[in-house]
Amino acid sequence: MGAHMKRKYFVIAILVIVLLVSLVSIQGCGKKKTDEVKPPKKTEVTKPEDQAEETTSAAQQTVPAKKVPPDQAKLYELQVAASPSYANIITEKNKLAQYGYETKITTTKKNGKLFYRLRLKGLYSAPDANELGKQLKGKFPSINDYWLAKVK
């Protein structure tokens, strides 16, 4: 095989590699980011008297409720941040997520201003929520305080 043929195969191999790299880079274009969180558009608040009554089946009604001491009842959400800046809340959410903490974002209006609140998912007893809040305050310098929010 002559030098001319070797050069021809080399050029073809380079073109194939360039084509493959181009196809791979083009495949990633136009994909939507599905994990991006956007701020909620509107928070709907309903009054207790506006809510529909819940119905339960007969089987559910016959099971007696367990009596749990009031201080051990899981009635609280643990709030670790509140800010009018959605970006600040997302930053905190991402920090907590890196350590395996699942959170949710809620909103509230205070003096006509919209605030975003970051709460851990799940319900806690008051002692458990306080203990976890202290741990998070110690672990994350950006968490200055925490609040217990009683779930109705």
MOTAFEN-V989926 format. One record per helix or strand of 3 or more residues. SS is the DSSP state (helix for helix, strand for strand). FROM is the first residue (numbers start at 0). LEN is the number of residues. If there is no record, write none. Layout:
# MOTAFEN-V989926
[[SS FROM LEN] [SS FROM LEN]]
This chain:
# MOTAFEN-V989926
[[helix 2 25] [helix 47 3] [helix 57 5] [helix 69 3] [strand 75 8] [helix 85 13] [strand 102 8] [strand 112 8] [helix 125 14] [strand 146 4]]
